[in-house]
Amino acid sequence: MNFKTKLSKRIQMHDIHAIIFAIQNNPKQIKKIYDLVFDPDETVAYQAAWVLTHLSSQDNQWLYDRQNDLIEEVLICPHPGKRRIILALLYRQPSANPPRTDFLDFCLERMVSRTELPGVQTLCIKLAYELCLTIPELLQEFRFAIELIEPDLLPASLRAVHRNIRKAMKTGKSLNH
């Protein structure tokens, strides 16, 4: 299957399932899709990232060693949809300890940005919390940032995340587990 040709056109869920079936348990094939995330064709790159969000938990582990590359891409990504999908991929991974400060700064900035899509803001809030969770000083800084957000002015999706984050902070537990 020529993945680039397939991903250069509009795809649907049945196309994603076919690609996932073709690449499952095959790191060489997963790498072919992964490499397309960095393709200059915005459509191909976006759809390749979308396919990767459907990897099984086992195949998703292949992405763990590529976390820095994904972070580098999300930091410079001009396409808001692709940015959201890469953040979703990063959210499925264990957080680096210590966290990358440039990525944490990105998440803290984007979680309150009025120009960012709610899906990106939601993932940035969750990722920032996870990145700060193991470092008390950072968690305190995150707590201050969350306190500045007025929940009544947020869209429903962000209000729910805001509420869930505040609950999780009381117990000190991760949202992922």
N, C-alpha and C positions, 0 to 999 in steps of 0.2 A: 504494500500500500504506500503510495506517495503521500506522505503526511502534509507536506507543504501545499500541494495542489488541493488536497481535501480541505485544509484549513484556510485556504485563500478565498473560499466561498462561504456563504452563510451555512452554518451547521445547526443541527437540531440534536435533541437528546439521543435519538437512535444512532446518529453519527458518532456522538461521544461514546456511547456504549460499544459500538463497533471498534473504535480506536482503542478503548480501554481493554477490550477483549484481545486485540492484537498485541498489546504491549504488556499485559499483565505477566508478572513474574519474569520479565525479560529486561534486565537493566540496559542492554544496548538499545532496545526499542524505546524505553522510557527516556534515555538520553537524547534520542532523535527528537522527541516531542519537547523535552526540556530546552534543547538548543534553539528551537523555534520560538521560545519565549523572548529571545533576544533578537529576533528577526527584524530587519528594518521595516517590513510591511506590517503596519499597525494591526490589520485584521488578522493576519497569521499569528502574530505575537499574542494578541488578546485571546484568540481562540485556543492557542496552545496552552496558555496559562489556565484557561477554563477547563480544558481536558484534564490537566494535572490535579485540579481540585476534586476530581472523581476517582483518583487512585485509591486503592484499598489501603488500609492502615499499614499493612506490610510493605506494599510498594511505595507508600508515602515516605517511609523511612529512608529511601534512597535519596530524598531531597535534603535530609538533615545535613549532610556534608557540603551542601551547596547553599547553606543559609546566608553566608556573607555575599554571595553573588546575587541572591534574591533581594537582600537588603540594599545592595548597591543599585540594583535596578529600580526598586521602589523609590529610592531617594531622588532619582532623576526622571522618573516616569511622568510624561506630560499627559498621558491618556488616563482619565479618572476611572474608567471601568477596569482597565488592566491593573491600575494601582490597587483598586479594591480587591481584585482577585489575588494578586501577589500577597497582599496583607492577609488574606484568608489562608493562603498556603503557609505563610509564616506563623499564623496563629495555631496551626495544626502541629507545629514543631515545638520541641522543648526549647525554652528560652536559654540563650547563652548566659553563662554566669562567669564573670561579670558581663552585664549587658553592654552592647555598643552604645556609647553615649550619643553618637550622631543619630542613630536610629531612635533612641529614646527621645531625644530632642525633637525629631521629626514627628513622632507620635504625640508628644505633649503639645506641639504647635498645631498639628492637624486636628486633634480632638476638639479644639475650641474654635477652629477656623470657620467663619461664616460662609466662606466661598467653597468649602469642601462638601462633597456629597455625604449625606447621612450615613451611607454604608461604610465609607472610608472613616468618618468620624467614629462610628461605632467600633470598628475594628481597632482604630488607634487608641481609643479608651481602654479596650480590653488588653491590647498588647502593652500599653504603658503600665497598666496595673500589674500584669504578669512580670514585666521587666523590673519593676520596683519592688515586687513582693519580698524578695530575699535580702534586701538592703534597707534597714530601718530608716536611714537618712533620706533615701530616695522615696520610700513609701510615705514619709512625712511630707515631702515636697509634692508628691502626687495627691495626697489628701488635701493639701491647700488648694491645688488646682481644681480638684473636684468640687470643693466647697464654693468656689467662685462661679460655678455653673448653676444657673437658675433653672431648675427642672421644668417649671411651668412654661418656660419659653421654648422648650425643646420639642421636636417632632416625637411622636409616640415611640418610635424605635430607640431613639436616644434616651428618652425618659426611662424606658425599661432597663436599658444597660446601666444608666446612672443609678437606678434603684438597686439593681443586682450587684453593682460594684460596691455601693455603700454597705450592703448586707455582708458581702464577702470581706470587706475591710474589717468589720466588727469581729469576724472569726479568724481572720488572717489566712483564709483558704484561697486556693487558686480557683479560677472559674473553669479551668480545663478539666478538673478532676472531680 
